[in-house]
Amino acid sequence: MTEEGAYDAHALHGFAHDSIARGSKSFALASQLFDRETRERVWLLYAWCRAADDLTDGQDHGGAMKQGHDPVAAVAHIRAQTDRAFAGEPTGEMAFDALGFLLTEVAIPRWVLDDIISGFELDAKDWRPRSEADLLRYSYHVAGAVGVAMALVMGIAPADETTLDRASDLGIAFQLANIARDVAEDAAADRCYLPVEWMVELDIPPGQHMHPAFRGRLSVMARWLSEMAEEYEASARWGARKLPPRSRWAVLAAAGIYGDIAREVRSRGDHAWDHRAGSSLLAKLGWVARAGWSVLRRPLQRRISRDGLWTRPRHEAAA
């Protein structure tokens, strides 16, 4: 640490690299495609998000939950430490100092961080979506807003609302895929992110969606989720055209890798949760190659409209 109590850049980059390597093999692989400066900044942002998520859930990189954990107090701690990082003060915690260091290099408006923290607050309150709009709002706060922050790290201007909408779409696509994949795991942890209105429509009693008798209806909802994810993924792919080539390569590779999760869940039907859906290393490398070829080739494509897609909230430019 420095004399002022803050960690130095080398230590923070090392911590952030270890965090993404432990937390997400898919993101770690895709992040290698960025230029070095962008890659290290992406790692710093990931480390803060990962730590805040773990603090909320009482976990360490998604491990077992701690006994007696207070998620509301945890979110209050996240907000207080983020306040300090945003003010340029050392926090004594590497994840928050990683954010503080990132903010010396990239102008991320405070509202972006607040939107992400709002997602942790929803989880802390054991919030559950009633409608499809609720589901999309939740997906924005826990993942879409992270996509916005990532786009800023990649050089998109805060005033470029159109491109930031597309970046939000990619995060939403990722979260919808996660929800479809993790239905059984979430149920085991007494969580459910399937809209109540969907379950009413399919005549599934509250809390009974994992019962074998409703597996066929549950697979219908998984198909809805995966189809929605594909729509948001397609929108994000179009928006990636505004990114520098190396960043576009990384984003398109990540979109394909994560998109495969939703596609696999849908293809499995009633057997979607027999074992966890995911991509093999070979499949991931295939997306890296296809994304790279797409960037080199720059094929002409028809514009992908966002008509009908949920749109993130707007904030004051100076917030």
Protein Blocks (a to p, Z undefined) as FASTA:
>chain_A
ZZkopacfklmmmmmmmmmmmmomklmmmmmmpcfklmmmmmmmmmmmmmmmmmmnopae
hiacdehiafklmmmmmmmmmmmmmnopaehiaklmmmmmmmmmpccdfklmmmmmmmmm
mmmnopacfblmlmmmmmmmmmmmmmmmmmmmnopafklmmlmmmmmmmmmmmmmmmmmm
mmmmmmmnopafbdfklmmmnopaehilmgmklmmmmmmmmmmmmmmmmmmmmmmmmmmm
mpcfklmmmmmmmmmmmmmmmmmmmmnmmmlmmpccdddfklmmmmmmmmmmmmmnopad
ddddfehiacdddddfkZZ
